[in-house]
Amino acid sequence: MFGWLKRIFTGKVETVDLNAAAEFEQQIKEKVETVKPVAKKVAKKAKEKTVDFTSLSKKGLLAEAKARGIKANASLKKEELIERLKSA
């Protein structure tokens, strides 16, 4: 429980293996490189997804606009939201 206190008074210094840290960092970089292409494919599929905007409610259109990163607010009419979604 008071390990930090013991280290202060006993004068023991913990050593860090820099090689292990470098290996760990390399493993993380490799995992990130394998995830990036998958993330791009998922994003591409999400963009390709077609939605019948006329069947959605105004709340649904606002949520879809938010998901696609389109600026929209509740003061817009349903037709205006549909136009913005189709143009994006």
C-alpha positions as protocol buffer text, in pm:
chain_id: "A"
residue {
  index: 1
  type: MET
  ca { x: 0 y: 0 z: 0 }
}
residue {
  index: 2
  type: PHE
  ca { x: 281 y: 239 z: 82 }
}
residue {
  index: 3
  type: GLY
  ca { x: 520 y: 113 z: -183 }
}
residue {
  index: 4
  type: TRP
  ca { x: 607 y: 463 z: -294 }
}
residue {
  index: 5
  type: LEU
  ca { x: 702 y: 552 z: 62 }
}
residue {
  index: 6
  type: LYS
  ca { x: 924 y: 246 z: 93 }
}
residue {
  index: 7
  type: ARG
  ca { x: 1101 y: 335 z: -232 }
}
residue {
  index: 8
  type: ILE
  ca { x: 1174 y: 683 z: -104 }
}
residue {
  index: 9
  type: PHE
  ca { x: 1336 y: 565 z: 220 }
}
residue {
  index: 10
  type: THR
  ca { x: 1508 y: 249 z: 97 }
}
residue {
  index: 11
  type: GLY
  ca { x: 1674 y: 423 z: -195 }
}
residue {
  index: 12
  type: LYS
  ca { x: 1593 y: 144 z: -439 }
}
residue {
  index: 13
  type: VAL
  ca { x: 1562 y: 265 z: -794 }
}
residue {
  index: 14
  type: GLU
  ca { x: 1352 y: 79 z: -1045 }
}
residue {
  index: 15
  type: THR
  ca { x: 1507 y: 33 z: -1386 }
}
residue {
  index: 16
  type: VAL
  ca { x: 1310 y: 56 z: -1706 }
}
residue {
  index: 17
  type: ASP
  ca { x: 1387 y: -170 z: -1998 }
}
residue {
  index: 18
  type: LEU
  ca { x: 1397 y: 66 z: -2295 }
}
residue {
  index: 19
  type: ASN
  ca { x: 1412 y: -219 z: -2545 }
}
residue {
  index: 20
  type: ALA
  ca { x: 1083 y: -358 z: -2418 }
}
residue {
  index: 21
  type: ALA
  ca { x: 927 y: -12 z: -2443 }
}
residue {
  index: 22
  type: ALA
  ca { x: 1047 y: 26 z: -2802 }
}
residue {
  index: 23
  type: GLU
  ca { x: 913 y: -320 z: -2893 }
}
residue {
  index: 24
  type: PHE
  ca { x: 577 y: -234 z: -2740 }
}
residue {
  index: 25
  type: GLU
  ca { x: 566 y: 93 z: -2933 }
}
residue {
  index: 26
  type: GLN
  ca { x: 642 y: -94 z: -3257 }
}
residue {
  index: 27
  type: GLN
  ca { x: 361 y: -342 z: -3188 }
}
residue {
  index: 28
  type: ILE
  ca { x: 117 y: -57 z: -3136 }
}
residue {
  index: 29
  type: LYS
  ca { x: 222 y: 108 z: -3463 }
}
residue {
  index: 30
  type: GLU
  ca { x: 170 y: -219 z: -3651 }
}
residue {
  index: 31
  type: LYS
  ca { x: -179 y: -259 z: -3505 }
}
residue {
  index: 32
  type: VAL
  ca { x: -270 y: 98 z: -3596 }
}
residue {
  index: 33
  type: GLU
  ca { x: -153 y: 44 z: -3954 }
}
residue {
  index: 34
  type: THR
  ca { x: -377 y: -262 z: -3986 }
}
residue {
  index: 35
  type: VAL
  ca { x: -679 y: -78 z: -3844 }
}
residue {
  index: 36
  type: LYS
  ca { x: -656 y: 229 z: -4070 }
}
residue {
  index: 37
  type: PRO
  ca { x: -760 y: 52 z: -4396 }
}
residue {
  index: 38
  type: VAL
  ca { x: -1052 y: -115 z: -4221 }
}
residue {
  index: 39
  type: ALA
  ca { x: -1172 y: 219 z: -4084 }
}
residue {
  index: 40
  type: LYS
  ca { x: -1155 y: 370 z: -4433 }
}
residue {
  index: 41
  type: LYS
  ca { x: -1364 y: 84 z: -4574 }
}
residue {
  index: 42
  type: VAL
  ca { x: -1627 y: 129 z: -4303 }
}
residue {
  index: 43
  type: ALA
  ca { x: -1644 y: 503 z: -4366 }
}
residue {
  index: 44
  type: LYS
  ca { x: -1678 y: 443 z: -4740 }
}
residue {
  index: 45
  type: LYS
  ca { x: -1965 y: 197 z: -4687 }
}
residue {
  index: 46
  type: ALA
  ca { x: -2140 y: 446 z: -4460 }
}
residue {
  index: 47
  type: LYS
  ca { x: -2121 y: 712 z: -4733 }
}
residue {
  index: 48
  type: GLU
  ca { x: -2250 y: 470 z: -4996 }
}
residue {
  index: 49
  type: LYS
  ca { x: -2554 y: 383 z: -4786 }
}
residue {
  index: 50
  type: THR
  ca { x: -2863 y: 530 z: -4947 }
}
residue {
  index: 51
  type: VAL
  ca { x: -3155 y: 643 z: -4739 }
}
residue {
  index: 52
  type: ASP
  ca { x: -3507 y: 734 z: -4846 }
}
residue {
  index: 53
  type: PHE
  ca { x: -3516 y: 1077 z: -4687 }
}
residue {
  index: 54
  type: THR
  ca { x: -3885 y: 1133 z: -4756 }
}
residue {
  index: 55
  type: SER
  ca { x: -3978 y: 846 z: -4525 }
}
residue {
  index: 56
  type: LEU
  ca { x: -3778 y: 986 z: -4232 }
}
residue {
  index: 57
  type: SER
  ca { x: -3923 y: 1218 z: -3972 }
}
residue {
  index: 58
  type: LYS
  ca { x: -3771 y: 1559 z: -3910 }
}
residue {
  index: 59
  type: LYS
  ca { x: -3587 y: 1422 z: -3606 }
}
residue {
  index: 60
  type: GLY
  ca { x: -3453 y: 1139 z: -3819 }
}
residue {
  index: 61
  type: LEU
  ca { x: -3337 y: 1384 z: -4086 }
}
residue {
  index: 62
  type: LEU
  ca { x: -3161 y: 1596 z: -3823 }
}
residue {
  index: 63
  type: ALA
  ca { x: -2989 y: 1287 z: -3684 }
}
residue {
  index: 64
  type: GLU
  ca { x: -2879 y: 1180 z: -4034 }
}
residue {
  index: 65
  type: ALA
  ca { x: -2745 y: 1529 z: -4103 }
}
residue {
  index: 66
  type: LYS
  ca { x: -2549 y: 1523 z: -3780 }
}
residue {
  index: 67
  type: ALA
  ca { x: -2408 y: 1179 z: -3862 }
}
residue {
  index: 68
  type: ARG
  ca { x: -2295 y: 1302 z: -4204 }
}
residue {
  index: 69
  type: GLY
  ca { x: -2144 y: 1621 z: -4064 }
}
residue {
  index: 70
  type: ILE
  ca { x: -2393 y: 1854 z: -4233 }
}
residue {
  index: 71
  type: LYS
  ca { x: -2488 y: 2176 z: -4060 }
}
residue {
  index: 72
  type: ALA
  ca { x: -2858 y: 2166 z: -3983 }
}
residue {
  index: 73
  type: ASN
  ca { x: -3086 y: 2277 z: -3705 }
}
residue {
  index: 74
  type: ALA
  ca { x: -3446 y: 2233 z: -3601 }
}
residue {
  index: 75
  type: SER
  ca { x: -3553 y: 2566 z: -3753 }
}
residue {
  index: 76
  type: LEU
  ca { x: -3508 y: 2423 z: -4105 }
}
residue {
  index: 77
  type: LYS
  ca { x: -3808 y: 2280 z: -4283 }
}
residue {
  index: 78
  type: LYS
  ca { x: -3817 y: 1912 z: -4370 }
}
residue {
  index: 79
  type: GLU
  ca { x: -3778 y: 1989 z: -4741 }
}
residue {
  index: 80
  type: GLU
  ca { x: -3471 y: 2204 z: -4674 }
}
residue {
  index: 81
  type: LEU
  ca { x: -3315 y: 1925 z: -4467 }
}
residue {
  index: 82
  type: ILE
  ca { x: -3377 y: 1677 z: -4751 }
}
residue {
  index: 83
  type: GLU
  ca { x: -3215 y: 1916 z: -5001 }
}
residue {
  index: 84
  type: ARG
  ca { x: -2906 y: 1956 z: -4784 }
}
residue {
  index: 85
  type: LEU
  ca { x: -2874 y: 1582 z: -4733 }
}
residue {
  index: 86
  type: LYS
  ca { x: -2908 y: 1509 z: -5103 }
}
residue {
  index: 87
  type: SER
  ca { x: -2656 y: 1776 z: -5201 }
}
residue {
  index: 88
  type: ALA
  ca { x: -2392 y: 1647 z: -4961 }
}
